[in-house]
């Protein structure tokens, strides 16, 4: 009971700075939760998300599966040595954003904490792709606040980190660079709570974005290539998904 009370109070405190415009209204990097509330969030993530829905270690071996995204890409996905590998090559001669991803099979959630150990094996060129964990409301829910379905992702190329947001109907997404530097292997975490995204690197707070999305969402992870991206190869392991006690 004490944990539920703490979680409820935390939600109320985090909602207060965002209550000026409750209609979503699209992404707004100027609408931020203050440092004092971030510190409270950091210290209470386990209380806020007390239920572990998934622990996945990718132990079963799966041979490589190949697919494409139109004529522009080749995608390879496999399990090997207890890890999930996703690699993508793309035609970098045209302007495009491509995502090669796997859905996380845990129903649809509005608020959650998703953590994975991610190794960036290759991105070329740097700054035009990387490895990500994220979520999308495409094919899941009616859209609130602004038109179109979206993907929101925490992306790392081992050097740079950013929050990436893409409208499904547009060719390219928006990039919100983070001050935190990326790492070749790191624990990436993404929290969604009432229209707001918070991201973490190795358990340390790294940034936030008001995305204005209500969900419910598909959760996903994979590789991304942007405007001049040629190739990206990523390894994923130790997935953990946690959710609010009030959500089923």
C-alpha positions, 0 to 999 in steps of 0.5 A: 500500500505504501508503494502505491501511495508513493507512486500515485503522489509521484504521478501527481507531482510530475503531471503538475508542470505539464497541466497547462496544456492537457490536449497533447498539442504535439512535441514541445521541447520547451515543456519540461519537468523541473530538476527537483521533480526529475530527482524525485522520479529518479529515486522512485522508479521502482515504486512507480513501476513495481510490476516486471512484465518481461525479462528476456535474455534471447537465449534460444538460437534463431537463424538469420532472417532477411527482409527489406523495406521496399527496394531501399534496404536489406535487414538481417535479424538473428539470435546468437550466443544469447543476444539479439542482433539486428543489422540494416543496410540502406541506399544512402543516395536518397533522402530517407529515414528507415527503421528496422525493428522488433516488437515487444510482445506484451500487449499495449501500454500507456506508461512503462519503463523499458530497459535493454543492454545495447551494443552499437557494432556499426553505424556509418556514417556517425550521426546518421543512424544507430541503435534504439529502444522506443515505442509507437502508436501506429496501428494501435490507437486513435490519435490524440492531440495532433494528427498521425501516428508516431515513433518515439525512440532513444537512439545511440550511435556510440558517440551521440545520443538523441530522442528521435520522433517521427510522424508515420506519414512523413519521410523524416523525423525530428531529432532532439540531441542529448548532452549525454554522450553515447557508449559502445555498450550501455544500458538504454532506458526509456520511460513514458508517463502521461505524454512525456518521455524520459531517457536514461543511460546506464541508470543515469538520467539523460534527458526528456521530451514532451511528446504529447502522445497518450497511447496505448503503444507498441514497444519496440527496439532496433536499428535506425538510418537517417538521411545519409545513413548507409549501415547500422548493426546492433546487439540487444540483450537483457530486456526488462519491461516494467509497468505501473501497478494500475495498468494491466 
